Amino acid sequence: MNFIDAIEGTGCSILQRLYRSYLDSRRDDSEFIGNVKMVIEGIEAFIQAHAELMIQSDVVVKVLYNHARQLWLEGDETEAAEKSGDGDGSEEDDSAAYRRYYFDYIYQHGVYPR
């Protein structure tokens, strides 16, 4: 196993545990997404502080961000499906696009979109 695999694997494991904790405690979305950002930024700072690892931090950040967003989206989709039952495919596409936007916005700005 190389350094990038170890760092990505550790980061993904931390994010999965964080997500389970978020689900169990029913925390606020902005709190969870803010915590995701702190984890990812911490890993990025570690990589940048250890240039000898020769890892591109932007690649690792992208992998971890996509992993965290996918965890959140899948959980959100499951919850939405349970509430609504069967639905129109176009509504689901619009809803999925909004959920991605919602996660991205909170990650970037730290607050809910208006």
C-alpha positions as CSV (number, residue, x, y, z in Angstrom):
1,M,0.0,0.0,0.0
2,N,1.3,3.4,-0.9
3,F,0.9,6.7,1.0
4,I,-1.9,8.0,-1.1
5,D,-4.0,4.8,-0.6
6,A,-3.3,4.9,3.2
7,I,-4.3,8.6,3.5
8,E,-7.4,8.2,1.3
9,G,-8.5,5.0,3.1
10,T,-8.0,6.6,6.5
11,G,-9.9,9.7,5.5
12,C,-12.8,7.7,4.0
13,S,-13.0,5.6,7.2
14,I,-13.1,8.8,9.4
15,L,-15.8,10.3,7.1
16,Q,-17.9,7.1,7.3
17,R,-17.7,7.1,11.1
18,L,-18.6,10.8,11.1
19,Y,-21.6,10.1,8.9
20,R,-22.8,7.3,11.1
21,S,-22.5,9.6,14.1
22,Y,-24.4,12.3,12.2
23,L,-27.2,9.8,11.5
24,D,-27.3,8.4,15.0
25,S,-27.5,11.8,16.7
26,R,-29.6,13.5,14.1
27,R,-27.3,16.4,13.9
28,D,-27.9,19.5,11.7
29,D,-26.7,19.2,8.1
30,S,-24.5,22.3,8.4
31,E,-22.8,20.8,11.4
32,F,-22.1,17.5,9.6
33,I,-20.9,19.2,6.5
34,G,-18.8,21.6,8.5
35,N,-17.1,18.7,10.2
36,V,-16.5,17.0,6.9
37,K,-14.7,20.2,5.7
38,M,-12.6,20.3,8.8
39,V,-11.5,16.6,8.3
40,I,-10.7,17.2,4.7
41,E,-8.8,20.4,5.4
42,G,-6.8,18.7,8.1
43,I,-5.8,15.9,5.8
44,E,-4.9,18.5,3.1
45,A,-2.8,20.4,5.6
46,F,-1.0,17.2,6.6
47,I,-0.2,16.4,3.0
48,Q,1.1,19.9,2.3
49,A,3.3,19.8,5.4
50,H,4.9,16.6,4.3
51,A,6.0,17.3,0.7
52,E,8.3,14.4,0.9
53,L,5.2,12.1,0.4
54,M,5.0,13.5,-3.1
55,I,1.2,13.4,-3.1
56,Q,-1.0,15.9,-4.9
57,S,-3.3,17.2,-2.1
58,D,-5.9,18.3,-4.6
59,V,-6.5,14.8,-5.8
60,V,-6.9,13.4,-2.3
61,V,-9.2,16.4,-1.4
62,K,-11.4,15.6,-4.4
63,V,-11.7,11.9,-3.6
64,L,-12.5,12.6,0.1
65,Y,-15.0,15.4,-0.8
66,N,-16.8,13.2,-3.3
67,H,-16.9,10.3,-0.8
68,A,-18.4,12.4,1.9
69,R,-20.9,14.0,-0.5
70,Q,-21.9,10.6,-1.8
71,L,-22.5,9.2,1.7
72,W,-24.7,12.2,2.5
73,L,-26.6,12.0,-0.8
74,E,-27.2,8.3,-0.5
75,G,-28.6,8.7,3.1
76,D,-30.7,11.7,2.0
77,E,-32.1,9.8,-1.0
78,T,-33.0,6.8,1.2
79,E,-34.8,9.1,3.6
80,A,-36.6,11.0,0.8
81,A,-37.7,7.7,-0.8
82,E,-39.1,6.4,2.4
83,K,-41.1,9.6,2.9
84,S,-42.5,9.9,-0.7
85,G,-42.8,6.4,-1.9
86,D,-42.8,6.1,-5.7
87,G,-42.3,9.3,-7.6
88,D,-41.7,10.8,-11.0
89,G,-38.2,10.4,-12.3
90,S,-37.9,14.1,-13.3
91,E,-38.7,15.2,-9.8
92,E,-36.1,12.8,-8.5
93,D,-33.5,14.3,-10.9
94,D,-34.4,17.9,-9.8
95,S,-34.2,16.8,-6.2
96,A,-30.9,15.1,-6.6
97,A,-29.5,18.2,-8.3
98,Y,-30.7,20.4,-5.5
99,R,-29.2,18.1,-2.8
100,R,-25.8,18.2,-4.6
101,Y,-26.1,22.0,-4.7
102,Y,-27.2,22.1,-1.1
103,F,-24.2,20.1,0.1
104,D,-21.8,22.0,-2.1
105,Y,-23.1,25.4,-0.9
106,I,-22.9,24.5,2.8
107,Y,-19.4,23.1,2.3
108,Q,-18.2,26.3,0.6
109,H,-20.1,28.9,2.6
110,G,-20.8,27.3,6.0
111,V,-24.5,28.3,5.9
112,Y,-27.7,27.1,4.2
113,P,-28.5,28.4,0.8
114,R,-31.1,31.1,0.7
